[in-house]
């Protein structure tokens, strides 16, 4: 089965949307309707390819919120919006993931990035979230992921920091300016890997009261 951007590979414990790296150099990964149709039809799985199963984190809690000076009572949860492999964009924002695959894991569609050794010439994955913000409104941006205990470079607007997820959540506060705001997430790996594998479940954006 083929799609307009490349070949669908059905592999491991999941179905993977695998596009050529050359295409990913310019375009983010976008699952197609053919991917979901193939899953519904029970396309055979290739046992030769292994996808590491990921651990879905619990909801964000005090340990992640306190360093940001927040409590859960300040979060306007009913107004939250989540972006994922099955909801990439709307009027309020756009999620883009580069150099990754879309896989079926534990009943969910997620973004999956494999580990890359230090000597690999392949480009590391990158996550980008672009938000349409309201001037003066603060937002909690929560990347929910299985990070394999690695740190990430976080570029929010013009500011760059290094963060390690807490209990499966890499969270930061964005203050709206009335313009679009972009947050980039780049895995940093460790002494042996330029980037370790990670699974991105979703990104949740919640206004702060």
N, CA and C atoms as an extended XYZ file, in Angstrom:
627
Properties=species:S:1:pos:R:3:atomname:S:1:resname:S:1:resid:I:1 pbc="F F F"
N         0.855       -1.196        0.000 N   UNK     1
C         0.000        0.000        0.000 CA  UNK     1
C         0.879        1.230        0.000 C   UNK     1
N         0.560        2.223       -0.852 N   UNK     2
C         1.400        3.418       -0.950 CA  UNK     2
C         0.566        4.652       -0.679 C   UNK     2
N         1.259        5.698       -0.177 N   UNK     3
C         0.606        6.976        0.012 CA  UNK     3
C         1.359        8.002       -0.809 C   UNK     3
N         0.856        9.236       -0.869 N   UNK     4
C         1.449       10.237       -1.732 CA  UNK     4
C         2.821       10.678       -1.272 C   UNK     4
N         3.174       10.476        0.001 N   UNK     5
C         4.450       10.947        0.518 CA  UNK     5
C         5.459        9.838        0.695 C   UNK     5
N         5.106        8.619        0.417 N   UNK     6
C         6.083        7.560        0.573 CA  UNK     6
C         5.421        6.231        0.815 C   UNK     6
N         6.097        5.355        1.534 N   UNK     7
C         5.634        3.986        1.721 CA  UNK     7
C         5.187        3.780        3.148 C   UNK     7
N         4.076        3.100        3.346 N   UNK     8
C         3.617        2.728        4.674 CA  UNK     8
C         4.250        1.399        5.040 C   UNK     8
N         4.971        1.350        6.153 N   UNK     9
C         5.567        0.101        6.622 CA  UNK     9
C         4.763       -0.390        7.813 C   UNK     9
N         4.359       -1.657        7.796 N   UNK    10
C         3.580       -2.229        8.886 CA  UNK    10
C         4.510       -3.129        9.673 C   UNK    10
N         4.844       -2.719       10.942 N   UNK    11
C         6.002       -3.336       11.579 CA  UNK    11
C         5.827       -3.472       13.079 C   UNK    11
N         6.609       -4.445       13.664 N   UNK    12
C         6.705       -4.600       15.114 CA  UNK    12
C         5.360       -4.768       15.765 C   UNK    12
N         5.185       -4.070       16.886 N   UNK    13
C         3.918       -4.109       17.598 CA  UNK    13
C         2.985       -3.028       17.100 C   UNK    13
N         3.408       -2.321       16.052 N   UNK    14
C         2.659       -1.162       15.631 CA  UNK    14
C         2.668       -1.050       14.125 C   UNK    14
N         1.845       -0.138       13.616 N   UNK    15
C         1.880        0.201       12.209 CA  UNK    15
C         2.617        1.516       12.083 C   UNK    15
N         3.609        1.564       11.211 N   UNK    16
C         4.458        2.736       11.106 CA  UNK    16
C         4.216        3.454        9.792 C   UNK    16
N         4.122        4.775        9.844 N   UNK    17
C         4.107        5.563        8.620 CA  UNK    17
C         5.535        6.003        8.377 C   UNK    17
N         6.216        5.352        7.439 N   UNK    18
C         7.642        5.594        7.247 CA  UNK    18
C         7.874        6.286        5.921 C   UNK    18
N         8.219        7.572        5.960 N   UNK    19
C         8.486        8.308        4.750 CA  UNK    19
C         9.983        8.450        4.557 C   UNK    19
N        10.471        8.593        3.315 N   UNK    20
C        11.892        8.763        3.069 CA  UNK    20
C        12.443        9.963        3.811 C   UNK    20
N        13.697        9.853        4.300 N   UNK    21
C        14.296       10.940        5.068 CA  UNK    21
C        14.406       12.209        4.251 C   UNK    21
N        14.621       12.089        2.963 N   UNK    22
C        14.741       13.282        2.142 CA  UNK    22
C        13.473       14.119        2.188 C   UNK    22
N        12.326       13.438        2.213 N   UNK    23
C        11.059       14.165        2.289 CA  UNK    23
C        10.894       14.812        3.646 C   UNK    23
N        11.329       14.124        4.700 N   UNK    24
C        11.171       14.659        6.052 CA  UNK    24
C        12.043       15.869        6.297 C   UNK    24
N        13.078       16.066        5.466 N   UNK    25
C        13.968       17.202        5.668 CA  UNK    25
C        13.206       18.514        5.537 C   UNK    25
N        12.103       18.528        4.751 N   UNK    26
C        11.347       19.744        4.529 CA  UNK    26
C         9.949       19.694        5.110 C   UNK    26
N         9.407       18.509        5.284 N   UNK    27
C         8.011       18.377        5.669 CA  UNK    27
C         7.849       17.599        6.965 C   UNK    27
N         6.917       18.033        7.819 N   UNK    28
C         6.646       17.256        9.033 CA  UNK    28
C         5.906       15.973        8.696 C   UNK    28
N         5.941       15.016        9.627 N   UNK    29
C         5.210       13.767        9.466 CA  UNK    29
C         3.716       14.042        9.612 C   UNK    29
N         2.939       13.565        8.650 N   UNK    30
C         1.486       13.715        8.720 CA  UNK    30
C         0.843       12.383        8.374 C   UNK    30
N         0.193       11.725        9.330 N   UNK    31
C        -0.486       10.460        9.029 CA  UNK    31
C        -1.599       10.690        8.018 C   UNK    31
N        -1.791        9.723        7.131 N   UNK    32
C        -2.810        9.843        6.101 CA  UNK    32
C        -3.998        8.938        6.420 C   UNK    32
N        -5.070        9.127        5.671 N   UNK    33
C        -6.257        8.287        5.870 CA  UNK    33
C        -5.935        6.830        5.553 C   UNK    33
N        -4.975        6.590        4.639 N   UNK    34
C        -4.607        5.223        4.286 CA  UNK    34
C        -4.011        4.487        5.479 C   UNK    34
N        -3.298        5.216        6.320 N   UNK    35
C        -2.710        4.601        7.511 CA  UNK    35
C        -3.800        4.057        8.421 C   UNK    35
N        -4.829        4.869        8.693 N   UNK    36
C        -5.904        4.448        9.579 CA  UNK    36
C        -6.744        3.341        8.946 C   UNK    36
N        -6.925        3.414        7.617 N   UNK    37
C        -7.678        2.378        6.926 CA  UNK    37
C        -6.953        1.037        6.990 C   UNK    37
N        -5.612        1.072        6.838 N   UNK    38
C        -4.820       -0.152        6.901 CA  UNK    38
C        -4.936       -0.806        8.267 C   UNK    38
N        -4.927        0.012        9.302 N   UNK    39
C        -5.054       -0.523       10.649 CA  UNK    39
C        -6.422       -1.169       10.845 C   UNK    39
N        -7.469       -0.520       10.344 N   UNK    40
C        -8.826       -1.050       10.492 CA  UNK    40
C        -9.003       -2.365        9.744 C   UNK    40
N        -8.260       -2.514        8.644 N   UNK    41
C        -8.366       -3.728        7.836 CA  UNK    41
C        -7.476       -4.854        8.339 C   UNK    41
N        -6.672       -4.573        9.366 N   UNK    42
C        -5.813       -5.604        9.936 CA  UNK    42
C        -4.672       -5.999        9.029 C   UNK    42
N        -3.972       -5.021        8.463 N   UNK    43
C        -2.827       -5.306        7.593 CA  UNK    43
C        -1.788       -6.122        8.364 C   UNK    43
N        -1.229       -7.182        7.769 N   UNK    44
C        -0.267       -8.037        8.484 CA  UNK    44
C         0.917       -7.264        9.039 C   UNK    44
N         1.407       -7.727       10.190 N   UNK    45
C         2.525       -7.094       10.879 CA  UNK    45
C         3.821       -7.784       10.500 C   UNK    45
N         4.860       -7.012       10.291 N   UNK    46
C         6.192       -7.537        9.997 CA  UNK    46
C         6.928       -7.745       11.313 C   UNK    46
N         7.183       -8.991       11.751 N   UNK    47
C         7.790       -9.243       13.066 CA  UNK    47
C         9.277       -8.904       13.125 C   UNK    47
N         9.897       -8.541       11.993 N   UNK    48
C        11.339       -8.283       11.992 CA  UNK    48
C        11.684       -6.938       12.599 C   UNK    48
N        10.740       -6.022       12.639 N   UNK    49
C        11.012       -4.685       13.148 CA  UNK    49
C        10.423       -4.537       14.546 C   UNK    49
N        11.226       -3.989       15.452 N   UNK    50
C        10.801       -3.892       16.859 CA  UNK    50
C        10.584       -2.441       17.249 C   UNK    50
N         9.411       -2.161       17.789 N   UNK    51
C         9.112       -0.849       18.334 CA  UNK    51
C         9.032       -0.982       19.847 C   UNK    51
N         9.843       -0.223       20.554 N   UNK    52
C         9.815       -0.297       22.015 CA  UNK    52
C         8.477        0.217       22.524 C   UNK    52
N         7.736       -0.583       23.306 N   UNK    53
C         6.477       -0.099       23.863 CA  UNK    53
C         6.728        1.037       24.832 C   UNK    53
N         5.867        2.032       24.827 N   UNK    54
C         6.054        3.218       25.661 CA  UNK    54
C         5.132        3.173       26.874 C   UNK    54
N         5.485        3.962       27.881 N   UNK    55
C         4.687        4.056       29.106 CA  UNK    55
C         3.936        5.380       29.113 C   UNK    55
N         2.625        5.295       29.103 N   UNK    56
C         1.791        6.489       29.115 CA  UNK    56
C         1.822        7.137       30.497 C   UNK    56
N         2.272        8.393       30.611 N   UNK    57
C         2.322        9.047       31.926 CA  UNK    57
C         0.932        9.335       32.489 C   UNK    57
N         0.887        9.507       33.787 N   UNK    58
C        -0.354        9.950       34.419 CA  UNK    58
C        -0.544       11.436       34.121 C   UNK    58
N        -1.699       11.989       34.543 N   UNK    59
C        -1.952       13.416       34.349 CA  UNK    59
C        -0.907       14.242       35.086 C   UNK    59
N        -0.669       15.442       34.580 N   UNK    60
C         0.319       16.318       35.197 CA  UNK    60
C        -0.044       16.588       36.654 C   UNK    60
N         0.987       16.622       37.513 N   UNK    61
C         0.738       16.771       38.944 CA  UNK    61
C         1.613       17.815       39.605 C   UNK    61
N         1.588       17.824       40.914 N   UNK    62
C         2.263       18.853       41.705 CA  UNK    62
C         3.764       18.920       41.443 C   UNK    62
N         4.403       17.767       41.279 N   UNK    63
C         5.853       17.747       41.097 CA  UNK    63
C         6.286       18.512       39.850 C   UNK    63
N         5.460       18.494       38.819 N   UNK    64
C         5.783       19.224       37.593 CA  UNK    64
C         5.321       20.668       37.662 C   UNK    64
N         4.190       20.914       38.341 N   UNK    65
C         3.625       22.259       38.379 CA  UNK    65
C         4.346       23.193       39.350 C   UNK    65
N         4.773       22.691       40.491 N   UNK    66
C         5.380       23.545       41.517 CA  UNK    66
C         6.598       24.324       41.029 C   UNK    66
N         7.533       23.705       40.298 N   UNK    67
C         8.675       24.493       39.809 CA  UNK    67
C         8.284       25.636       38.877 C   UNK    67
N         7.094       25.560       38.313 N   UNK    68
C         6.598       26.616       37.434 CA  UNK    68
C         5.800       27.658       38.207 C   UNK    68
N         5.675       27.473       39.524 N   UNK    69
C         4.904       28.391       40.346 CA  UNK    69
C         3.411       28.250       40.160 C   UNK    69
N         2.961       27.039       39.823 N   UNK    70
C         1.552       26.811       39.533 CA  UNK    70
C         0.959       25.745       40.443 C   UNK    70
N        -0.365       25.799       40.583 N   UNK    71
C        -1.127       24.713       41.197 CA  UNK    71
C        -2.197       24.274       40.197 C   UNK    71
N        -2.730       23.079       40.399 N   UNK    72
C        -3.740       22.599       39.462 CA  UNK    72
C        -5.001       23.454       39.487 C   UNK    72
N        -5.253       24.180       40.588 N   UNK    73
C        -6.438       25.023       40.679 CA  UNK    73
C        -6.357       26.233       39.751 C   UNK    73
N        -5.142       26.586       39.325 N   UNK    74
C        -4.978       27.722       38.418 CA  UNK    74
C        -5.213       27.345       36.957 C   UNK    74
N        -5.274       26.071       36.674 N   UNK    75
C        -5.408       25.631       35.292 CA  UNK    75
C        -6.871       25.624       34.858 C   UNK    75
N        -7.156       26.273       33.742 N   UNK    76
C        -8.512       26.281       33.200 CA  UNK    76
C        -8.680       25.051       32.302 C   UNK    76
N        -8.730       23.899       32.958 N   UNK    77
C        -8.730       22.613       32.267 CA  UNK    77
C        -9.851       22.463       31.226 C   UNK    77
N       -11.076       22.967       31.480 N   UNK    78
C       -12.131       22.817       30.448 CA  UNK    78
C       -11.793       23.522       29.133 C   UNK    78
N       -10.846       24.468       29.167 N   UNK    79
C       -10.475       25.213       27.961 CA  UNK    79
C        -9.214       24.659       27.305 C   UNK    79
N        -8.706       23.555       27.836 N   UNK    80
C        -7.463       22.983       27.310 CA  UNK    80
C        -7.677       22.387       25.916 C   UNK    80
N        -6.616       22.419       25.114 N   UNK    81
C        -6.604       21.811       23.782 CA  UNK    81
C        -5.411       20.876       23.690 C   UNK    81
N        -5.629       19.682       23.167 N   UNK    82
C        -4.543       18.711       23.012 CA  UNK    82
C        -4.270       18.466       21.538 C   UNK    82
N        -2.973       18.385       21.210 N   UNK    83
C        -2.535       18.088       19.854 CA  UNK    83
C        -1.787       16.756       19.862 C   UNK    83
N        -2.010       15.961       18.815 N   UNK    84
C        -1.425       14.623       18.768 CA  UNK    84
C        -1.354       14.162       17.319 C   UNK    84
N        -0.988       12.896       17.128 N   UNK    85
C        -0.913       12.353       15.768 CA  UNK    85
C        -2.272       12.351       15.080 C   UNK    85
N        -3.357       12.344       15.858 N   UNK    86
C        -4.701       12.342       15.275 CA  UNK    86
C        -5.374       13.710       15.337 C   UNK    86
N        -4.705       14.707       15.917 N   UNK    87
C        -5.221       16.081       15.932 CA  UNK    87
C        -4.024       17.019       15.845 C   UNK    87
N        -3.614       17.291       14.615 N   UNK    88
C        -2.384       18.053       14.401 CA  UNK    88
C        -2.583       19.558       14.426 C   UNK    88
N        -3.756       20.028       14.088 N   UNK    89
C        -3.915       21.481       14.036 CA  UNK    89
C        -5.374       21.884       14.151 C   UNK    89
N        -5.559       23.142       14.539 N   UNK    90
C        -6.868       23.785       14.558 CA  UNK    90
C        -6.611       25.283       14.502 C   UNK    90
N        -7.634       26.088       14.756 N   UNK    91
C        -7.472       27.543       14.663 CA  UNK    91
C        -6.508       28.092       15.721 C   UNK    91
N        -6.315       27.347       16.812 N   UNK    92
C        -5.493       27.852       17.915 CA  UNK    92
C        -4.034       27.427       17.843 C   UNK    92
N        -3.713       26.394       17.040 N   UNK    93
C        -2.326       25.945       17.022 CA  UNK    93
C        -2.066       24.834       16.024 C   UNK    93
N        -0.763       24.535       15.867 N   UNK    94
C        -0.326       23.492       14.939 CA  UNK    94
C         0.828       22.715       15.547 C   UNK    94
N         0.721       21.389       15.515 N   UNK    95
C         1.801       20.511       15.965 CA  UNK    95
C         2.488       19.920       14.740 C   UNK    95
N         3.837       20.021       14.709 N   UNK    96
C         4.624       19.442       13.634 CA  UNK    96
C         5.752       18.612       14.242 C   UNK    96
N         5.980       17.425       13.706 N   UNK    97
C         7.045       16.548       14.191 CA  UNK    97
C         7.870       16.117       12.978 C   UNK    97
N         9.193       16.297       13.071 N   UNK    98
C        10.094       16.005       11.964 CA  UNK    98
C        10.979       14.798       12.293 C   UNK    98
N        11.320       14.028       11.255 N   UNK    99
C        12.219       12.877       11.392 CA  UNK    99
C        11.713       11.889       12.446 C   UNK    99
N        10.468       11.494       12.325 N   UNK   100
C         9.861       10.557       13.269 CA  UNK   100
C         8.887        9.675       12.507 C   UNK   100
N         8.261        8.736       13.216 N   UNK   101
C         7.262        7.850       12.637 CA  UNK   101
C         5.969        7.953       13.432 C   UNK   101
N         4.866        7.633       12.776 N   UNK   102
C         3.577        7.532       13.456 CA  UNK   102
C         3.317        6.057       13.699 C   UNK   102
N         3.114        5.680       14.965 N   UNK   103
C         2.942        4.268       15.291 CA  UNK   103
C         1.698        4.061       16.144 C   UNK   103
N         1.230        2.838       16.137 N   UNK   104
C         0.100        2.436       16.974 CA  UNK   104
C         0.672        1.807       18.227 C   UNK   104
N         0.440        2.414       19.377 N   UNK   105
C         1.016        1.927       20.629 CA  UNK   105
C        -0.064        1.915       21.708 C   UNK   105
N        -0.368        0.730       22.223 N   UNK   106
C        -1.337        0.635       23.308 CA  UNK   106
C        -2.699        1.201       22.976 C   UNK   106
N        -3.133        1.047       21.731 N   UNK   107
C        -4.448        1.557       21.352 CA  UNK   107
C        -4.453        3.016       20.950 C   UNK   107
N        -3.263        3.664       20.914 N   UNK   108
C        -3.175        5.087       20.572 CA  UNK   108
C        -2.268        5.259       19.358 C   UNK   108
N        -2.502        6.321       18.597 N   UNK   109
C        -1.565        6.748       17.567 CA  UNK   109
C        -0.615        7.751       18.207 C   UNK   109
N         0.692        7.504       18.086 N   UNK   110
C         1.686        8.369       18.724 CA  UNK   110
C         2.823        8.630       17.741 C   UNK   110
N         3.641        9.628       18.063 N   UNK   111
C         4.878        9.861       17.327 CA  UNK   111
C         6.010        9.117       18.024 C   UNK   111
N         6.808        8.404       17.236 N   UNK   112
C         7.899        7.601       17.789 CA  UNK   112
C         9.200        7.936       17.076 C   UNK   112
N        10.260        8.170       17.863 N   UNK   113
C        11.578        8.488       17.318 CA  UNK   113
C        12.577        7.462       17.819 C   UNK   113
N        13.331        6.855       16.912 N   UNK   114
C        14.300        5.840       17.301 CA  UNK   114
C        15.588        6.466       17.826 C   UNK   114
N        16.357        5.679       18.588 N   UNK   115
C        17.640        6.135       19.113 CA  UNK   115
C        18.657        6.243       17.982 C   UNK   115
N        19.495        7.285       18.040 N   UNK   116
C        20.534        7.485       17.031 CA  UNK   116
C        21.901        7.522       17.706 C   UNK   116
N        22.820        6.628       17.341 N   UNK   117
C        24.174        6.645       17.906 CA  UNK   117
C        24.893        7.952       17.576 C   UNK   117
N        25.955        8.243       18.317 N   UNK   118
C        26.705        9.483       18.122 CA  UNK   118
C        27.225        9.629       16.694 C   UNK   118
N        27.600        8.507       16.078 N   UNK   119
C        28.185        8.572       14.743 CA  UNK   119
C        27.143        8.533       13.627 C   UNK   119
N        25.863        8.559       13.972 N   UNK   120
C        24.816        8.519       12.961 CA  UNK   120
C        24.790        9.825       12.169 C   UNK   120
N        24.589        9.706       10.864 N   UNK   121
C        24.476       10.890       10.017 CA  UNK   121
C        23.026       11.344        9.866 C   UNK   121
N        22.104       10.600       10.452 N   UNK   122
C        20.695       10.958       10.364 CA  UNK   122
C        20.371       12.131       11.277 C   UNK   122
N        19.386       12.903       10.867 N   UNK   123
C        18.949       14.056       11.635 CA  UNK   123
C        18.101       13.610       12.817 C   UNK   123
N        18.321       14.217       13.980 N   UNK   124
C        17.503       13.912       15.150 CA  UNK   124
C        16.083       14.455       14.959 C   UNK   124
N        15.145       13.847       15.658 N   UNK   125
C        13.763       14.307       15.584 CA  UNK   125
C        13.623       15.692       16.201 C   UNK   125
N        12.586       16.375       15.788 N   UNK   126
C        12.274       17.682       16.374 CA  UNK   126
C        10.764       17.848       16.440 C   UNK   126
N        10.291       18.402       17.547 N   UNK   127
C         8.871       18.685       17.740 CA  UNK   127
C         8.679       20.197       17.731 C   UNK   127
N         7.696       20.670       16.984 N   UNK   128
C         7.409       22.102       16.947 CA  UNK   128
C         5.920       22.326       17.197 C   UNK   128
N         5.636       23.251       18.109 N   UNK   129
C         4.253       23.640       18.386 CA  UNK   129
C         4.128       25.140       18.147 C   UNK   129
N         3.205       25.528       17.270 N   UNK   130
C         2.965       26.939       16.992 CA  UNK   130
C         1.589       27.311       17.521 C   UNK   130
N         1.547       28.336       18.383 N   UNK   131
C         0.300       28.733       19.043 CA  UNK   131
C        -0.132       30.123       18.599 C   UNK   131
N        -1.435       30.303       18.416 N   UNK   132
C        -2.016       31.625       18.235 CA  UNK   132
C        -2.400       32.128       19.624 C   UNK   132
N        -1.675       33.103       20.133 N   UNK   133
C        -1.856       33.516       21.527 CA  UNK   133
C        -2.681       34.798       21.645 C   UNK   133
N        -3.244       34.972       22.833 N   UNK   134
C        -3.954       36.204       23.192 CA  UNK   134
C        -3.051       37.039       24.090 C   UNK   134
N        -2.960       38.312       23.813 N   UNK   135
C        -2.055       39.186       24.554 CA  UNK   135
C        -2.350       39.159       26.055 C   UNK   135
N        -1.312       38.860       26.844 N   UNK   136
C        -1.438       38.865       28.300 CA  UNK   136
C        -1.901       37.563       28.912 C   UNK   136
N        -2.394       36.644       28.111 N   UNK   137
C        -2.860       35.354       28.633 CA  UNK   137
C        -1.673       34.410       28.763 C   UNK   137
N        -1.605       33.715       29.898 N   UNK   138
C        -0.549       32.721       30.102 CA  UNK   138
C        -1.089       31.330       29.794 C   UNK   138
N        -0.218       30.503       29.226 N   UNK   139
C        -0.593       29.147       28.842 CA  UNK   139
C         0.406       28.150       29.418 C   UNK   139
N        -0.115       27.044       29.927 N   UNK   140
C         0.744       25.918       30.288 CA  UNK   140
C         0.840       25.009       29.070 C   UNK   140
N         2.063       24.824       28.576 N   UNK   141
C         2.301       23.930       27.443 CA  UNK   141
C         2.949       22.669       27.989 C   UNK   141
N         2.271       21.545       27.822 N   UNK   142
C         2.684       20.282       28.435 CA  UNK   142
C         2.927       19.224       27.362 C   UNK   142
N         4.200       18.884       27.141 N   UNK   143
C         4.560       17.800       26.232 CA  UNK   143
C         4.520       16.489       27.026 C   UNK   143
N         3.620       15.607       26.665 N   UNK   144
C         3.438       14.337       27.370 CA  UNK   144
C         4.181       13.256       26.581 C   UNK   144
N         5.218       12.681       27.211 N   UNK   145
C         6.078       11.766       26.449 CA  UNK   145
C         6.767       10.744       27.334 C   UNK   145
N         7.249        9.702       26.664 N   UNK   146
C         8.145        8.726       27.268 CA  UNK   146
C         9.521        9.075       26.713 C   UNK   146
N        10.387        9.656       27.541 N   UNK   147
C        11.610       10.304       27.057 CA  UNK   147
C        12.862        9.453       27.158 C   UNK   147
N        12.780        8.234       27.735 N   UNK   148
C        13.951        7.396       27.955 CA  UNK   148
C        14.992        8.130       28.804 C   UNK   148
N        14.510        8.971       29.727 N   UNK   149
C        15.339        9.674       30.711 CA  UNK   149
C        16.408       10.566       30.075 C   UNK   149
N        16.068       11.198       28.959 N   UNK   150
C        17.018       12.128       28.351 CA  UNK   150
C        16.520       13.559       28.489 C   UNK   150
N        17.443       14.501       28.396 N   UNK   151
C        17.105       15.910       28.416 CA  UNK   151
C        16.755       16.393       27.013 C   UNK   151
N        16.059       17.531       26.976 N   UNK   152
C        15.673       18.139       25.711 CA  UNK   152
C        16.071       19.607       25.701 C   UNK   152
N        16.483       20.085       24.545 N   UNK   153
C        16.613       21.521       24.339 CA  UNK   153
C        15.220       22.059       24.055 C   UNK   153
N        14.832       23.098       24.785 N   UNK   154
C        13.511       23.706       24.615 CA  UNK   154
C        13.712       25.141       24.144 C   UNK   154
N        13.237       25.440       22.960 N   UNK   155
C        13.342       26.788       22.411 CA  UNK   155
C        11.937       27.377       22.380 C   UNK   155
N        11.708       28.373       23.230 N   UNK   156
C        10.405       29.020       23.324 CA  UNK   156
C        10.579       30.470       22.890 C   UNK   156
N        10.081       30.790       21.701 N   UNK   157
C        10.364       32.116       21.150 CA  UNK   157
C        11.853       32.238       20.869 C   UNK   157
N        12.505       33.218       21.510 N   UNK   158
C        13.944       33.426       21.348 CA  UNK   158
C        14.753       32.833       22.506 C   UNK   158
N        14.090       32.258       23.498 N   UNK   159
C        14.776       31.730       24.687 CA  UNK   159
C        15.017       30.237       24.555 C   UNK   159
N        16.227       29.801       24.894 N   UNK   160
C        16.561       28.374       24.841 CA  UNK   160
C        16.982       27.904       26.227 C   UNK   160
N        16.403       26.793       26.675 N   UNK   161
C        16.757       26.173       27.946 CA  UNK   161
C        16.938       24.678       27.730 C   UNK   161
N        17.432       24.005       28.754 N   UNK   162
C        17.545       22.548       28.736 CA  UNK   162
C        16.675       22.006       29.861 C   UNK   162
N        15.787       21.062       29.522 N   UNK   163
C        14.869       20.518       30.508 CA  UNK   163
C        14.832       18.998       30.432 C   UNK   163
N        14.584       18.400       31.572 N   UNK   164
C        14.350       16.963       31.634 CA  UNK   164
C        12.910       16.725       32.072 C   UNK   164
N        12.156       15.926       31.365 N   UNK   165
C        10.762       15.676       31.746 CA  UNK   165
C        10.637       15.143       33.168 C   UNK   165
N         9.568       15.533       33.835 N   UNK   166
C         9.260       15.057       35.169 CA  UNK   166
C         8.037       14.152       35.099 C   UNK   166
N         8.234       12.881       35.408 N   UNK   167
C         7.135       11.916       35.406 CA  UNK   167
C         6.377       11.930       34.083 C   UNK   167
N         7.129       12.059       32.987 N   UNK   168
C         6.520       12.005       31.665 CA  UNK   168
C         5.954       13.309       31.157 C   UNK   168
N         6.255       14.420       31.827 N   UNK   169
C         5.750       15.724       31.404 CA  UNK   169
C         6.900       16.713       31.277 C   UNK   169
N         7.030       17.341       30.126 N   UNK   170
C         7.948       18.456       29.952 CA  UNK   170
C         7.077       19.685       29.755 C   UNK   170
N         7.032       20.532       30.784 N   UNK   171
C         6.063       21.627       30.797 CA  UNK   171
C         6.755       22.979       30.910 C   UNK   171
N         6.142       23.973       30.322 N   UNK   172
C         6.632       25.343       30.408 CA  UNK   172
C         5.460       26.292       30.298 C   UNK   172
N         5.694       27.539       30.702 N   UNK   173
C         4.658       28.568       30.641 CA  UNK   173
C         4.986       29.528       29.502 C   UNK   173
N         3.992       29.790       28.674 N   UNK   174
C         4.114       30.743       27.574 CA  UNK   174
C         3.167       31.902       27.845 C   UNK   174
N         3.685       33.127       27.741 N   UNK   175
C         2.851       34.321       27.910 CA  UNK   175
C         2.502       34.878       26.543 C   UNK   175
N         1.209       35.017       26.289 N   UNK   176
C         0.748       35.455       24.983 CA  UNK   176
C         1.077       36.905       24.685 C   UNK   176
N         1.334       37.179       23.414 N   UNK   177
C         1.634       38.531       22.943 CA  UNK   177
C         0.609       39.014       21.917 C   UNK   177
N        -0.355       38.167       21.605 N   UNK   178
C        -1.288       38.498       20.545 CA  UNK   178
C        -0.797       38.040       19.184 C   UNK   178
N         0.406       37.457       19.159 N   UNK   179
C         0.978       36.939       17.918 CA  UNK   179
C         1.222       35.436       18.057 C   UNK   179
N         1.635       34.803       16.977 N   UNK   180
C         1.977       33.390       17.038 CA  UNK   180
C         3.245       33.182       17.860 C   UNK   180
N         3.265       32.082       18.612 N   UNK   181
C         4.435       31.740       19.428 CA  UNK   181
C         4.828       30.303       19.107 C   UNK   181
N         6.118       30.072       18.852 N   UNK   182
C         6.593       28.738       18.514 CA  UNK   182
C         7.450       28.169       19.634 C   UNK   182
N         7.192       26.897       19.960 N   UNK   183
C         8.003       26.147       20.926 CA  UNK   183
C         8.596       24.954       20.190 C   UNK   183
N         9.922       24.795       20.317 N   UNK   184
C        10.614       23.677       19.675 CA  UNK   184
C        11.203       22.768       20.744 C   UNK   184
N        11.139       21.474       20.497 N   UNK   185
C        11.645       20.464       21.435 CA  UNK   185
C        12.623       19.572       20.666 C   UNK   185
N        13.883       19.475       21.177 N   UNK   186
C        14.918       18.712       20.481 CA  UNK   186
C        15.588       17.772       21.473 C   UNK   186
N        15.581       16.457       21.238 N   UNK   187
C        16.215       15.509       22.169 CA  UNK   187
C        17.733       15.672       22.149 C   UNK   187
N        18.362       15.535       23.331 N   UNK   188
C        19.802       15.757       23.449 CA  UNK   188
C        20.611       14.487       23.658 C   UNK   188
N        19.952       13.347       23.840 N   UNK   189
C        20.680       12.091       23.961 CA  UNK   189
C        21.565       12.024       25.197 C   UNK   189
N        22.709       11.333       25.049 N   UNK   190
C        23.645       11.201       26.169 CA  UNK   190
C        25.034       10.950       25.607 C   UNK   190
N        25.925       10.378       26.423 N   UNK   191
C        27.308       10.177       26.005 CA  UNK   191
C        27.434        9.216       24.823 C   UNK   191
N        26.483        8.303       24.674 N   UNK   192
C        26.560        7.300       23.620 CA  UNK   192
C        25.656        7.577       22.427 C   UNK   192
N        24.612        8.391       22.632 N   UNK   193
C        23.628        8.623       21.583 CA  UNK   193
C        23.448       10.120       21.339 C   UNK   193
N        23.348       10.506       20.066 N   UNK   194
C        23.039       11.896       19.745 CA  UNK   194
C        21.597       12.211       20.126 C   UNK   194
N        20.743       11.197       20.080 N   UNK   195
C        19.386       11.303       20.624 CA  UNK   195
C        18.915        9.901       20.976 C   UNK   195
N        18.247        9.772       22.112 N   UNK   196
C        17.687        8.495       22.508 CA  UNK   196
C        16.252        8.411       21.994 C   UNK   196
N        15.711        7.192       21.978 N   UNK   197
C        14.357        7.036       21.463 CA  UNK   197
C        13.390        7.769       22.387 C   UNK   197
N        12.297        8.245       21.828 N   UNK   198
C        11.233        8.807       22.667 CA  UNK   198
C         9.905        8.667       21.948 C   UNK   198
N         8.838        8.680       22.737 N   UNK   199
C         7.479        8.612       22.222 CA  UNK   199
C         6.732        9.856       22.670 C   UNK   199
N         6.139       10.559       21.735 N   UNK   200
C         5.322       11.730       22.051 CA  UNK   200
C         3.856       11.340       21.953 C   UNK   200
N         3.169       11.391       23.089 N   UNK   201
C         1.746       11.030       23.123 CA  UNK   201
C         0.865       12.200       22.689 C   UNK   201
N         1.128       13.359       23.270 N   UNK   202
C         0.322       14.540       22.938 CA  UNK   202
C         1.004       15.790       23.496 C   UNK   202
N         0.508       16.935       23.073 N   UNK   203
C         0.903       18.209       23.662 CA  UNK   203
C        -0.380       18.916       24.074 C   UNK   203
N        -0.496       19.256       25.354 N   UNK   204
C        -1.709       19.892       25.861 CA  UNK   204
C        -1.422       21.351       26.206 C   UNK   204
N        -2.274       22.225       25.722 N   UNK   205
C        -2.148       23.664       25.977 CA  UNK   205
C        -3.335       24.094       26.834 C   UNK   205
N        -3.040       24.621       28.022 N   UNK   206
C        -4.091       24.991       28.980 CA  UNK   206
C        -3.935       26.433       29.417 C   UNK   206
N        -4.967       27.280       29.251 N   UNK   207
C        -4.881       28.639       29.775 CA  UNK   207
C        -4.739       28.630       31.302 C   UNK   207
N        -4.008       29.609       31.812 N   UNK   208
C        -3.784       29.736       33.250 CA  UNK   208
C        -4.625       30.892       33.779 C   UNK   208
N        -5.377       30.649       34.820 N   UNK   209
C        -6.237       31.687       35.386 CA  UNK   209
C        -5.401       32.757       36.072 C   UNK   209
